[in-house]
Structure formats: structure tokens, C-alpha cells
Amino acid sequence: MIILGIDTATAACSVAIAEENKIISEKSLLIPQIHSEKLVPLIDEVLSQAGLQTRDIDGISISIGPGSFTGLRIGLSVSKGLAFAIDKPIVSVATLQAMALEKLLDHQTANAENILSLIDARRDEVYCAMYKIQNNNLQELLPAAACTVQQIFEKSNKFDKIFITGDGTLKFKNFLEKVESEQSSAYITSSGEISITSASAVALIGIEKLKRGEIENISKLEPHYLKEFYTIIQQPKVK
């Protein structure tokens, strides 16, 4: 079984192709606001690298959120258009779950027992979810939600050995530095670059969902935003 994975939920624009449990082609770009311009060329590129055409894939796996409102809309729109064109099914994958699985498969979680995925949701908020590591698999402990850093600390600090991943990591680390609590030591952070999302885990999770027949109704599928979109309206200057 071959699946095309697409992730545009964050600043990264990422595409991958998985065959069974192996990634055979992947490409990611970390350039702000290029999803609408670069996503389709990236799809063409990974297909070419894998020696495939769109008709050769068995389905499309899309990172469904939470994350960037614009990025999610672009990714889903392209996925739906492609699925209609080639008459293939779509499966959706929770972005925070894919982030956690990627770190687990890359053996970056050290001796952690749990993984806390965080996406910056602006202001003092993050999109968050936490998973327990069990035999190289993930069990959801805290479902996806939009929380303040204070709220996710209060929800998660009863657990031990928590590896933090995602572009909300820095915001949470800054909070931990200001908190006088013994539980702050329970959190493990990477010493390298702040991690971004990748379509590889989206594709691998998608293959398992496709095998189980967890196919989405394309016409009804919408991004999981978790909170309402809002804009700041600037008041006109008084002369």
C-alpha cells in the first residue's frame, strides 16, 4: 500500500510518500507563507523521486490540525482536489499525534515516558496534546486542546519524564523558567533546534488508518482548528 502524506499545519510545508511502514520519498520547506505556491510542486517532486505517478498511490493522508488556519485550509483544499481528480480516498491525521510519533520513531525522546506536543497558538496559548509511550506506540493521555501555558502545565505536571516537542516548546520553556515547582524537572526538552512537523509521520499513520478503512467523507471534511479565527482590527488614528 502506498500513501501520499501532506502536512501544512505549521510554518513547514511538507510532503512524503510511504509504502507500508517505510518512507520512500520526502521533501519539506521551512519558508513562511509559501504553502499555496510550493505545495503542488512538492507533491510532483516526491512522486518523481519515488518513480510514481498520482494514479499509483492508494490514498492521501492529510494533517488536519490544529495549526495555522491558512496552512490547514491550503493543505486540505489541495488534498481534496487531488483526491477527486484521481478518485482516491482521504484519511485525516491529528497534527499533534504526528509530531509525537515523529520524535518517537527518530529515537529523540531519550528516556521519556510521555510526549507533550505543542504548537504555538499566539499570545500565551498553545495547541497541546500528550501521549504515553507504550511499546513504540502512543496512547493519548490528554486530548488536543487550545490552552494557556499555565493550563497545560497544570494538566501535565502530574506525569513524569515528559518530552516536549513542537514550535510551542520555547514558549513553554520560558514559562517553566519562571515557575518555582519541583515538577518543572519532569519536562525534557531537546538541546537542538525546535522541531517542526513533518509529513513522514502523517503518511505512516495514514497507512494504518487506510488499512482499517477509516476513510473521510471528502465533502464534509474540515480542518480541526480548535479555536475560532480572529483578526485584530486597527482603529483609525484620530487627527
FIKOLZA-1660 file (N, C-alpha, C; in steps of 0.1 Angstrom, whole numbers, plus 5000, padded with zeros to 4 digits):
% residues 239
   i   px   py   pz ch aa at
   1 5008 4988 5000  A  M  N
   1 5000 5000 5000  A  M CA
   1 5009 5012 5000  A  M  C
   2 5005 5022 4992  A  I  N
   2 5013 5034 4990  A  I CA
   2 5004 5046 4993  A  I  C
   3 5009 5056 5001  A  I  N
   3 5001 5067 5005  A  I CA
   3 5009 5080 5004  A  I  C
   4 5002 5091 5000  A  L  N
   4 5008 5104 5000  A  L CA
   4 5004 5111 5012  A  L  C
   5 5014 5116 5020  A  G  N
   5 5012 5124 5032  A  G CA
   5 5015 5138 5030  A  G  C
   6 5006 5147 5035  A  I  N
   6 5007 5161 5033  A  I CA
   6 5005 5168 5047  A  I  C
   7 5015 5177 5050  A  D  N
   7 5014 5185 5063  A  D CA
   7 5017 5199 5060  A  D  C
   8 5007 5208 5062  A  T  N
   8 5008 5222 5060  A  T CA
   8 5003 5229 5073  A  T  C
   9 5003 5222 5084  A  A  N
   9 4997 5228 5096  A  A CA
   9 5005 5239 5103  A  A  C
  10 5018 5239 5100  A  T  N
  10 5027 5249 5107  A  T CA
  10 5034 5256 5096  A  T  C
  11 5045 5263 5100  A  A  N
  11 5053 5270 5090  A  A CA
  11 5060 5261 5080  A  A  C
  12 5061 5248 5083  A  A  N
  12 5067 5239 5073  A  A CA
  12 5057 5234 5063  A  A  C
  13 5061 5233 5051  A  C  N
  13 5053 5227 5040  A  C CA
  13 5060 5214 5037  A  C  C
  14 5053 5203 5040  A  S  N
  14 5059 5190 5039  A  S CA
  14 5051 5180 5032  A  S  C
  15 5058 5171 5024  A  V  N
  15 5051 5161 5016  A  V CA
  15 5059 5148 5017  A  V  C
  16 5053 5137 5018  A  A  N
  16 5060 5124 5019  A  A CA
  16 5052 5113 5013  A  A  C
  17 5059 5103 5008  A  I  N
  17 5053 5091 5003  A  I CA
  17 5057 5079 5012  A  I  C
  18 5048 5071 5017  A  A  N
  18 5051 5059 5024  A  A CA
  18 5046 5047 5017  A  A  C
  19 5054 5037 5018  A  E  N
  19 5049 5024 5013  A  E CA
  19 5050 5014 5024  A  E  C
  20 5038 5009 5029  A  E  N
  20 5037 5001 5041  A  E CA
  20 5043 5009 5053  A  E  C
  21 5054 5004 5059  A  N  N
  21 5059 5011 5071  A  N CA
  21 5072 5018 5068  A  N  C
  22 5075 5022 5055  A  K  N
  22 5087 5028 5052  A  K CA
  22 5085 5041 5043  A  K  C
  23 5092 5052 5046  A  I  N
  23 5092 5064 5038  A  I CA
  23 5101 5062 5026  A  I  C
  24 5095 5064 5014  A  I  N
  24 5103 5062 5002  A  I CA
  24 5107 5076 4995  A  I  C
  25 5100 5086 4999  A  S  N
  25 5103 5099 4994  A  S CA
  25 5097 5110 5003  A  S  C
  26 5105 5121 5005  A  E  N
  26 5100 5131 5014  A  E CA
  26 5107 5145 5011  A  E  C
  27 5100 5155 5012  A  K  N
  27 5105 5169 5010  A  K CA
  27 5098 5179 5018  A  K  C
  28 5105 5188 5025  A  S  N
  28 5100 5198 5034  A  S CA
  28 5106 5211 5031  A  S  C
  29 5099 5222 5032  A  L  N
  29 5104 5235 5031  A  L CA
  29 5099 5243 5043  A  L  C
  30 5109 5250 5049  A  L  N
  30 5105 5259 5061  A  L CA
  30 5107 5273 5057  A  L  C
  31 5098 5278 5049  A  I  N
  31 5098 5292 5044  A  I CA
  31 5084 5297 5047  A  I  C
  32 5083 5308 5054  A  P  N
  32 5069 5313 5058  A  P CA
  32 5061 5316 5046  A  P  C
  33 5048 5313 5047  A  Q  N
  33 5038 5317 5037  A  Q CA
  33 5040 5313 5023  A  Q  C
  34 5046 5300 5021  A  I  N
  34 5048 5296 5007  A  I CA
  34 5039 5283 5004  A  I  C
  35 5030 5280 5013  A  H  N
  35 5022 5267 5011  A  H CA
  35 5015 5268 4998  A  H  C
  36 5008 5279 4995  A  S  N
  36 5000 5279 4983  A  S CA
  36 5008 5279 4970  A  S  C
  37 5020 5283 4971  A  E  N
  37 5029 5284 4959  A  E CA
  37 5037 5271 4958  A  E  C
  38 5041 5264 4969  A  K  N
  38 5050 5253 4968  A  K CA
  38 5044 5239 4970  A  K  C
  39 5032 5238 4975  A  L  N
  39 5027 5225 4979  A  L CA
  39 5026 5216 4966  A  L  C
  40 5019 5221 4956  A  V  N
  40 5017 5212 4944  A  V CA
  40 5031 5208 4938  A  V  C
  41 5040 5218 4936  A  P  N
  41 5053 5214 4931  A  P CA
  41 5060 5203 4940  A  P  C
  42 5059 5205 4953  A  L  N
  42 5065 5195 4962  A  L CA
  42 5059 5181 4960  A  L  C
  43 5046 5180 4958  A  I  N
  43 5039 5168 4955  A  I CA
  43 5045 5161 4943  A  I  C
  44 5046 5169 4932  A  D  N
  44 5052 5164 4920  A  D CA
  44 5066 5159 4922  A  D  C
  45 5073 5167 4930  A  E  N
  45 5088 5163 4932  A  E CA
  45 5089 5150 4940  A  E  C
  46 5081 5148 4950  A  V  N
  46 5083 5135 4958  A  V CA
  46 5077 5123 4950  A  V  C
  47 5067 5125 4941  A  L  N
  47 5063 5115 4933  A  L CA
  47 5073 5111 4923  A  L  C
  48 5080 5121 4917  A  S  N
  48 5091 5119 4907  A  S CA
  48 5102 5111 4914  A  S  C
  49 5106 5115 4926  A  Q  N
  49 5117 5109 4933  A  Q CA
  49 5114 5094 4936  A  Q  C
  50 5101 5091 4938  A  A  N
  50 5097 5077 4941  A  A CA
  50 5094 5069 4929  A  A  C
  51 5095 5076 4917  A  G  N
  51 5092 5069 4904  A  G CA
  51 5078 5066 4903  A  G  C
  52 5069 5074 4908  A  L  N
  52 5055 5071 4908  A  L CA
  52 5047 5083 4901  A  L  C
  53 5035 5079 4898  A  Q  N
  53 5025 5089 4893  A  Q CA
  53 5013 5089 4903  A  Q  C
  54 5005 5099 4902  A  T  N
  54 4994 5100 4911  A  T CA
  54 4985 5088 4911  A  T  C
  55 4983 5082 4899  A  R  N
  55 4975 5070 4898  A  R CA
  55 4980 5058 4906  A  R  C
  56 4993 5059 4910  A  D  N
  56 4999 5047 4916  A  D CA
  56 4997 5047 4931  A  D  C
  57 4992 5058 4937  A  I  N
  57 4990 5059 4952  A  I CA
  57 4977 5053 4955  A  I  C
  58 4975 5048 4967  A  D  N
  58 4963 5042 4972  A  D CA
  58 4954 5052 4980  A  D  C
  59 4960 5063 4984  A  G  N
  59 4952 5073 4991  A  G CA
  59 4961 5085 4995  A  G  C
  60 4954 5094 5002  A  I  N
  60 4961 5106 5006  A  I CA
  60 4958 5108 5021  A  I  C
  61 4969 5111 5028  A  S  N
  61 4968 5113 5043  A  S CA
  61 4971 5128 5045  A  S  C
  62 4962 5135 5052  A  I  N
  62 4963 5149 5054  A  I CA
  62 4964 5153 5069  A  I  C
  63 4973 5161 5073  A  S  N
  63 4974 5166 5086  A  S CA
  63 4963 5176 5088  A  S  C
  64 4953 5173 5097  A  I  N
  64 4941 5180 5098  A  I CA
  64 4940 5191 5109  A  I  C
  65 4951 5192 5116  A  G  N
  65 4951 5203 5127  A  G CA
  65 4952 5197 5141  A  G  C
  66 4954 5206 5150  A  P  N
  66 4953 5221 5149  A  P CA
  66 4966 5227 5143  A  P  C
  67 4966 5240 5140  A  G  N
  67 4977 5247 5135  A  G CA
  67 4973 5259 5128  A  G  C
  68 4981 5263 5118  A  S  N
  68 4979 5276 5111  A  S CA
  68 4965 5275 5103  A  S  C
  69 4957 5285 5105  A  F  N
  69 4944 5285 5098  A  F CA
  69 4946 5284 5083  A  F  C
  70 4955 5293 5078  A  T  N
  70 4957 5294 5064  A  T CA
  70 4964 5281 5058  A  T  C
  71 4974 5276 5066  A  G  N
  71 4981 5264 5061  A  G CA
  71 4972 5252 5061  A  G  C
  72 4963 5250 5071  A  L  N
  72 4954 5239 5071  A  L CA
  72 4944 5240 5059  A  L  C
  73 4939 5252 5056  A  R  N
  73 4930 5253 5045  A  R CA
  73 4936 5250 5032  A  R  C
  74 4948 5254 5030  A  I  N
  74 4955 5252 5017  A  I CA
  74 4958 5237 5016  A  I  C
  75 4963 5230 5026  A  G  N
  75 4966 5216 5026  A  G CA
  75 4954 5208 5023  A  G  C
  76 4943 5211 5029  A  L  N
  76 4931 5203 5027  A  L CA
  76 4925 5206 5014  A  L  C
  77 4925 5218 5009  A  S  N
  77 4920 5221 4996  A  S CA
  77 4927 5214 4985  A  S  C
  78 4941 5214 4985  A  V  N
  78 4949 5206 4976  A  V CA
  78 4946 5191 4976  A  V  C
  79 4945 5186 4989  A  S  N
  79 4942 5172 4991  A  S CA
  79 4929 5168 4985  A  S  C
  80 4919 5176 4987  A  K  N
  80 4906 5173 4982  A  K CA
  80 4905 5173 4967  A  K  C
  81 4912 5183 4961  A  G  N
  81 4912 5184 4947  A  G CA
  81 4919 5173 4940  A  G  C
  82 4930 5168 4946  A  L  N
  82 4938 5157 4941  A  L CA
  82 4930 5144 4942  A  L  C
  83 4923 5142 4954  A  A  N
  83 4915 5130 4956  A  A CA
  83 4904 5129 4947  A  A  C
  84 4897 5140 4944  A  F  N
  84 4886 5140 4934  A  F CA
  84 4892 5137 4920  A  F  C
  85 4903 5143 4917  A  A  N
  85 4909 5141 4903  A  A CA
  85 4913 5127 4900  A  A  C
  86 4919 5120 4910  A  I  N
  86 4924 5106 4908  A  I CA
  86 4915 5096 4914  A  I  C
  87 4904 5100 4920  A  D  N
  87 4894 5091 4926  A  D CA
  87 4900 5082 4937  A  D  C
  88 4907 5088 4946  A  K  N
  88 4914 5081 4957  A  K CA
  88 4908 5086 4971  A  K  C
  89 4909 5077 4981  A  P  N
  89 4903 5081 4994  A  P CA
  89 4913 5090 5002  A  P  C
  90 4907 5098 5012  A  I  N
  90 4915 5106 5021  A  I CA
  90 4913 5101 5035  A  I  C
  91 4924 5101 5042  A  V  N
  91 4923 5099 5057  A  V CA
  91 4929 5111 5064  A  V  C
  92 4924 5114 5075  A  S  N
  92 4930 5126 5083  A  S CA
  92 4938 5121 5095  A  S  C
  93 4948 5129 5098  A  V  N
  93 4957 5126 5109  A  V CA
  93 4958 5138 5118  A  V  C
  94 4957 5136 5131  A  A  N
  94 4959 5147 5141  A  A CA
  94 4973 5152 5140  A  A  C
  95 4975 5165 5138  A  T  N
  95 4988 5171 5137  A  T CA
  95 4997 5168 5149  A  T  C
  96 4991 5170 5161  A  L  N
  96 4999 5168 5174  A  L CA
  96 5003 5153 5175  A  L  C
  97 4995 5144 5171  A  Q  N
  97 4999 5130 5172  A  Q CA
  97 5010 5127 5162  A  Q  C
  98 5010 5133 5150  A  A  N
  98 5020 5130 5141  A  A CA
  98 5033 5136 5146  A  A  C
  99 5033 5148 5152  A  M  N
  99 5045 5153 5158  A  M CA
  99 5051 5144 5168  A  M  C
 100 5043 5139 5177  A  A  N
 100 5048 5130 5187  A  A CA
 100 5054 5117 5181  A  A  C
 101 5047 5111 5172  A  L  N
 101 5052 5099 5166  A  L CA
 101 5065 5101 5159  A  L  C
 102 5067 5112 5152  A  E  N
 102 5079 5115 5145  A  E CA
 102 5091 5115 5155  A  E  C
 103 5090 5121 5166  A  K  N
 103 5101 5121 5176  A  K CA
 103 5103 5107 5182  A  K  C
 104 5092 5099 5183  A  L  N
 104 5094 5086 5188  A  L CA
 104 5101 5077 5178  A  L  C
 105 5097 5078 5166  A  L  N
 105 5104 5070 5156  A  L CA
 105 5118 5074 5153  A  L  C
 106 5121 5086 5155  A  D  N
 106 5135 5091 5153  A  D CA
 106 5144 5089 5165  A  D  C
 107 5138 5083 5176  A  H  N
 107 5146 5080 5188  A  H CA
 107 5151 5092 5194  A  H  C
 108 5144 5103 5195  A  Q  N
 108 5148 5115 5200  A  Q CA
 108 5142 5118 5214  A  Q  C
 109 5135 5109 5219  A  T  N
 109 5128 5111 5232  A  T CA
 109 5136 5107 5244  A  T  C
 110 5148 5103 5242  A  A  N
 110 5157 5099 5254  A  A CA
 110 5150 5088 5262  A  A  C
 111 5149 5090 5275  A  N  N
 111 5143 5081 5284  A  N CA
 111 5129 5085 5288  A  N  C
 112 5123 5093 5280  A  A  N
 112 5109 5099 5283  A  A CA
 112 5099 5088 5284  A  A  C
 113 5089 5090 5292  A  E  N
 113 5077 5081 5293  A  E CA
 113 5065 5086 5286  A  E  C
 114 5065 5100 5283  A  N  N
 114 5054 5106 5277  A  N CA
 114 5059 5117 5268  A  N  C
 115 5051 5121 5258  A  I  N
 115 5054 5131 5248  A  I CA
 115 5043 5142 5248  A  I  C
 116 5048 5154 5250  A  L  N
 116 5038 5166 5250  A  L CA
 116 5041 5174 5237  A  L  C
 117 5031 5173 5228  A  S  N
 117 5032 5181 5216  A  S CA
 117 5026 5195 5217  A  S  C
 118 5034 5205 5213  A  L  N
 118 5029 5219 5215  A  L CA
 118 5031 5226 5202  A  L  C
 119 5020 5233 5198  A  I  N
 119 5021 5242 5186  A  I CA
 119 5017 5256 5191  A  I  C
 120 5026 5266 5187  A  D  N
 120 5023 5280 5192  A  D CA
 120 5010 5284 5186  A  D  C
 121 5001 5289 5195  A  A  N
 121 4988 5294 5191  A  A CA
 121 4987 5309 5193  A  A  C
 122 4998 5316 5194  A  R  N
 122 4999 5330 5196  A  R CA
 122 4995 5334 5210  A  R  C
 123 4997 5347 5213  A  R  N
 123 4996 5352 5227  A  R CA
 123 5002 5342 5236  A  R  C
 124 4996 5339 5247  A  D  N
 124 5002 5329 5257  A  D CA
 124 4996 5315 5256  A  D  C
 125 4990 5312 5244  A  E  N
 125 4984 5300 5242  A  E CA
 125 4992 5290 5233  A  E  C
 126 4989 5277 5235  A  V  N
 126 4995 5267 5227  A  V CA
 126 4984 5257 5224  A  V  C
 127 4985 5250 5212  A  Y  N
 127 4977 5238 5209  A  Y CA
 127 4985 5227 5215  A  Y  C
 128 4978 5218 5223  A  C  N
 128 4986 5208 5230  A  C CA
 128 4978 5195 5230  A  C  C
 129 4986 5184 5232  A  A  N
 129 4981 5171 5234  A  A CA
 129 4993 5162 5240  A  A  C
 130 4990 5153 5248  A  M  N
 130 5000 5145 5254  A  M CA
 130 4997 5130 5252  A  M  C
 131 5008 5122 5250  A  Y  N
 131 5007 5108 5247  A  Y CA
 131 5017 5100 5256  A  Y  C
 132 5013 5088 5260  A  K  N
 132 5021 5079 5267  A  K CA
 132 5028 5070 5257  A  K  C
 133 5041 5068 5259  A  I  N
 133 5049 5058 5251  A  I CA
 133 5047 5044 5256  A  I  C
 134 5041 5036 5247  A  Q  N
 134 5039 5022 5251  A  Q CA
 134 5044 5013 5240  A  Q  C
 135 5055 5006 5242  A  N  N
 135 5060 4996 5232  A  N CA
 135 5061 5002 5218  A  N  C
 136 5067 5014 5217  A  N  N
 136 5069 5021 5205  A  N CA
 136 5056 5026 5198  A  N  C
 137 5046 5027 5206  A  N  N
 137 5033 5032 5202  A  N CA
 137 5029 5043 5211  A  N  C
 138 5018 5051 5207  A  L  N
 138 5014 5062 5215  A  L CA
 138 4999 5060 5220  A  L  C
 139 4997 5062 5233  A  Q  N
 139 4984 5062 5239  A  Q CA
 139 4980 5076 5243  A  Q  C
 140 4969 5082 5239  A  E  N
 140 4966 5095 5242  A  E CA
 140 4962 5097 5257  A  E  C
 141 4969 5106 5264  A  L  N
 141 4967 5109 5278  A  L CA
 141 4958 5122 5279  A  L  C
 142 4962 5132 5272  A  L  N
 142 4955 5145 5272  A  L CA
 142 4951 5148 5258  A  L  C
 143 4938 5149 5255  A  P  N
 143 4933 5152 5241  A  P CA
 143 4937 5166 5237  A  P  C
 144 4937 5168 5224  A  A  N
 144 4941 5180 5218  A  A CA
 144 4932 5192 5223  A  A  C
 145 4938 5203 5226  A  A  N
 145 4931 5214 5231  A  A CA
 145 4939 5227 5229  A  A  C
 146 4932 5238 5230  A  A  N
 146 4939 5251 5230  A  A CA
 146 4940 5256 5244  A  A  C
 147 4952 5258 5249  A  C  N
 147 4954 5261 5264  A  C CA
 147 4964 5272 5265  A  C  C
 148 4963 5279 5277  A  T  N
 148 4975 5287 5280  A  T CA
 148 4986 5278 5285  A  T  C
 149 4998 5284 5286  A  V  N
 149 5009 5275 5291  A  V CA
 149 5007 5272 5305  A  V  C
 150 5001 5280 5313  A  Q  N
 150 4997 5277 5327  A  Q CA
 150 4988 5265 5328  A  Q  C
 151 4978 5265 5319  A  Q  N
 151 4968 5254 5319  A  Q CA
 151 4974 5241 5315  A  Q  C
 152 4983 5241 5305  A  I  N
 152 4988 5228 5301  A  I CA
 152 4999 5223 5312  A  I  C
 153 5005 5232 5318  A  F  N
 153 5014 5228 5329  A  F CA
 153 5006 5222 5341  A  F  C
 154 4995 5228 5344  A  E  N
 154 4986 5222 5355  A  E CA
 154 4981 5209 5351  A  E  C
 155 4978 5207 5338  A  K  N
 155 4972 5194 5333  A  K CA
 155 4983 5183 5333  A  K  C
 156 4995 5187 5329  A  S  N
 156 5005 5177 5326  A  S CA
 156 5015 5174 5337  A  S  C
 157 5016 5182 5347  A  N  N
 157 5027 5181 5357  A  N CA
 157 5025 5169 5367  A  N  C
 158 5014 5163 5366  A  K  N
 158 5012 5151 5375  A  K CA
 158 5019 5138 5369  A  K  C
 159 5024 5140 5356  A  F  N
 159 5030 5129 5349  A  F CA
 159 5046 5131 5350  A  F  C
 160 5053 5120 5347  A  D  N
 160 5068 5121 5348  A  D CA
 160 5074 5119 5335  A  D  C
 161 5087 5124 5334  A  K  N
 161 5095 5122 5322  A  K CA
 161 5088 5126 5309  A  K  C
 162 5085 5138 5308  A  I  N
 162 5077 5143 5296  A  I CA
 162 5086 5150 5286  A  I  C
 163 5087 5144 5274  A  F  N
 163 5094 5150 5264  A  F CA
 163 5086 5160 5256  A  F  C
 164 5091 5173 5254  A  I  N
 164 5083 5183 5248  A  I CA
 164 5088 5185 5233  A  I  C
 165 5078 5186 5224  A  T  N
 165 5082 5188 5210  A  T CA
 165 5072 5198 5204  A  T  C
 166 5077 5204 5193  A  G  N
 166 5068 5213 5186  A  G CA
 166 5073 5227 5187  A  G  C
 167 5067 5236 5178  A  D  N
 167 5072 5250 5178  A  D CA
 167 5066 5258 5190  A  D  C
 168 5058 5252 5199  A  G  N
 168 5054 5259 5211  A  G CA
 168 5064 5256 5223  A  G  C
 169 5074 5248 5220  A  T  N
 169 5084 5244 5230  A  T CA
 169 5090 5256 5237  A  T  C
 170 5095 5265 5229  A  L  N
 170 5102 5277 5235  A  L CA
 170 5093 5285 5244  A  L  C
 171 5080 5287 5240  A  K  N
 171 5071 5294 5249  A  K CA
 171 5069 5287 5262  A  K  C
 172 5068 5273 5262  A  F  N
 172 5066 5266 5274  A  F CA
 172 5079 5266 5282  A  F  C
 173 5091 5265 5276  A  K  N
 173 5103 5265 5283  A  K CA
 173 5105 5279 5291  A  K  C
 174 5101 5289 5284  A  N  N
 174 5102 5302 5291  A  N CA
 174 5093 5303 5303  A  N  C
 175 5081 5297 5302  A  F  N
 175 5072 5296 5313  A  F CA
 175 5078 5288 5325  A  F  C
 176 5084 5276 5322  A  L  N
 176 5090 5268 5332  A  L CA
 176 5101 5275 5340  A  L  C
 177 5108 5283 5333  A  E  N
 177 5119 5290 5339  A  E CA
 177 5114 5300 5350  A  E  C
 178 5102 5304 5349  A  K  N
 178 5096 5313 5359  A  K CA
 178 5088 5306 5370  A  K  C
 179 5086 5293 5368  A  V  N
 179 5078 5286 5378  A  V CA
 179 5087 5280 5389  A  V  C
 180 5084 5282 5401  A  E  N
 180 5091 5276 5412  A  E CA
 180 5083 5263 5416  A  E  C
 181 5087 5252 5410  A  S  N
 181 5080 5240 5412  A  S CA
 181 5089 5228 5410  A  S  C
 182 5089 5218 5419  A  E  N
 182 5097 5206 5417  A  E CA
 182 5093 5199 5404  A  E  C
 183 5080 5201 5400  A  Q  N
 183 5076 5194 5388  A  Q CA
 183 5082 5199 5375  A  Q  C
 184 5088 5210 5375  A  S  N
 184 5094 5216 5363  A  S CA
 184 5105 5206 5358  A  S  C
 185 5111 5198 5367  A  S  N
 185 5122 5189 5364  A  S CA
 185 5116 5177 5356  A  S  C
 186 5103 5175 5356  A  A  N
 186 5097 5164 5349  A  A CA
 186 5098 5165 5334  A  A  C
 187 5100 5178 5329  A  Y  N
 187 5100 5180 5315  A  Y CA
 187 5113 5179 5308  A  Y  C
 188 5114 5173 5297  A  I  N
 188 5126 5171 5289  A  I CA
 188 5125 5178 5276  A  I  C
 189 5135 5186 5273  A  T  N
 189 5135 5194 5261  A  T CA
 189 5147 5191 5252  A  T  C
 190 5146 5191 5239  A  S  N
 190 5157 5189 5230  A  S CA
 190 5167 5200 5231  A  S  C
 191 5180 5197 5230  A  S  N
 191 5190 5207 5231  A  S CA
 191 5193 5213 5217  A  S  C
 192 5187 5206 5207  A  G  N
 192 5189 5211 5193  A  G CA
 192 5179 5221 5189  A  G  C
 193 5176 5222 5176  A  E  N
 193 5167 5231 5170  A  E CA
 193 5152 5227 5174  A  E  C
 194 5144 5237 5175  A  I  N
 194 5130 5235 5178  A  I CA
 194 5124 5227 5167  A  I  C
 195 5117 5216 5170  A  S  N
 195 5112 5207 5160  A  S CA
 195 5100 5213 5152  A  S  C
 196 5099 5209 5140  A  I  N
 196 5088 5212 5132  A  I CA
 196 5080 5200 5128  A  I  C
 197 5069 5201 5122  A  T  N
 197 5061 5190 5118  A  T CA
 197 5067 5184 5105  A  T  C
 198 5063 5172 5102  A  S  N
 198 5068 5165 5090  A  S CA
 198 5057 5156 5085  A  S  C
 199 5057 5155 5071  A  A  N
 199 5047 5146 5065  A  A CA
 199 5050 5131 5066  A  A  C
 200 5062 5128 5071  A  S  N
 200 5065 5114 5072  A  S CA
 200 5056 5106 5082  A  S  C
 201 5055 5112 5094  A  A  N
 201 5046 5106 5104  A  A CA
 201 5031 5106 5099  A  A  C
 202 5027 5117 5092  A  V  N
 202 5014 5118 5087  A  V CA
 202 5011 5106 5077  A  V  C
 203 5021 5104 5069  A  A  N
 203 5019 5093 5059  A  A CA
 203 5018 5079 5066  A  A  C
 204 5027 5077 5076  A  L  N
 204 5027 5064 5083  A  L CA
 204 5015 5061 5091  A  L  C
 205 5010 5071 5098  A  I  N
 205 4997 5070 5105  A  I CA
 205 4986 5068 5095  A  I  C
 206 4987 5075 5084  A  G  N
 206 4976 5074 5074  A  G CA
 206 4975 5060 5068  A  G  C
 207 4986 5054 5066  A  I  N
 207 4986 5040 5060  A  I CA
 207 4978 5031 5069  A  I  C
 208 4980 5032 5082  A  E  N
 208 4973 5023 5092  A  E CA
 208 4958 5026 5092  A  E  C
 209 4955 5039 5091  A  K  N
 209 4941 5043 5091  A  K CA
 209 4934 5038 5078  A  K  C
 210 4941 5039 5067  A  L  N
 210 4935 5034 5055  A  L CA
 210 4933 5019 5055  A  L  C
 211 4942 5012 5061  A  K  N
 211 4941 4997 5062  A  K CA
 211 4928 4994 5070  A  K  C
 212 4926 5002 5081  A  R  N
 212 4914 5000 5089  A  R CA
 212 4901 5005 5083  A  R  C
 213 4902 5011 5072  A  G  N
 213 4890 5017 5065  A  G CA
 213 4885 5029 5071  A  G  C
 214 4894 5037 5078  A  E  N
 214 4889 5050 5084  A  E CA
 214 4890 5061 5074  A  E  C
 215 4882 5060 5064  A  I  N
 215 4882 5070 5053  A  I CA
 215 4872 5081 5056  A  I  C
 216 4877 5093 5052  A  E  N
 216 4868 5105 5054  A  E CA
 216 4859 5108 5043  A  E  C
 217 4847 5114 5046  A  N  N
 217 4838 5119 5036  A  N CA
 217 4844 5132 5031  A  N  C
 218 4849 5132 5019  A  I  N
 218 4857 5144 5014  A  I CA
 218 4848 5157 5014  A  I  C
 219 4836 5156 5011  A  S  N
 219 4828 5168 5010  A  S CA
 219 4825 5174 5024  A  S  C
 220 4826 5166 5034  A  K  N
 220 4823 5171 5048  A  K CA
 220 4836 5173 5056  A  K  C
 221 4847 5169 5051  A  L  N
 221 4860 5170 5059  A  L CA
 221 4864 5185 5060  A  L  C
 222 4866 5189 5073  A  E  N
 222 4871 5203 5076  A  E CA
 222 4883 5202 5085  A  E  C
 223 4891 5213 5085  A  P  N
 223 4902 5213 5095  A  P CA
 223 4898 5214 5109  A  P  C
 224 4906 5208 5118  A  H  N
 224 4903 5209 5133  A  H CA
 224 4911 5221 5138  A  H  C
 225 4904 5232 5138  A  Y  N
 225 4910 5245 5142  A  Y CA
 225 4912 5245 5158  A  Y  C
 226 4903 5240 5165  A  L  N
 226 4903 5240 5180  A  L CA
 226 4899 5254 5186  A  L  C
 227 4901 5265 5179  A  K  N
 227 4896 5278 5184  A  K CA
 227 4892 5286 5172  A  K  C
 228 4884 5296 5175  A  E  N
 228 4879 5305 5164  A  E CA
 228 4890 5314 5158  A  E  C
 229 4888 5316 5146  A  F  N
 229 4897 5326 5139  A  F CA
 229 4893 5340 5143  A  F  C
 230 4903 5348 5146  A  Y  N
 230 4900 5362 5149  A  Y CA
 230 4911 5371 5143  A  Y  C
 231 4908 5383 5140  A  T  N
 231 4917 5393 5135  A  T CA
 231 4917 5405 5144  A  T  C
 232 4928 5412 5144  A  I  N
 232 4929 5425 5151  A  I CA
 232 4926 5436 5142  A  I  C
 233 4916 5443 5144  A  I  N
 233 4912 5455 5136  A  I CA
 233 4918 5467 5142  A  I  C
 234 4926 5474 5134  A  Q  N
 234 4933 5486 5138  A  Q CA
 234 4923 5498 5137  A  Q  C
 235 4923 5505 5148  A  Q  N
 235 4914 5517 5149  A  Q CA
 235 4921 5528 5141  A  Q  C
 236 4913 5536 5133  A  P  N
 236 4918 5547 5126  A  P CA
 236 4924 5558 5136  A  P  C
 237 4935 5563 5132  A  K  N
 237 4941 5574 5140  A  K CA
 237 4932 5586 5140  A  K  C
 238 4931 5592 5152  A  V  N
 238 4924 5605 5153  A  V CA
 238 4933 5616 5150  A  V  C
 239 4929 5624 5140  A  K  N
 239 4937 5636 5136  A  K CA
 239 4934 5648 5144  A  K  C
% end
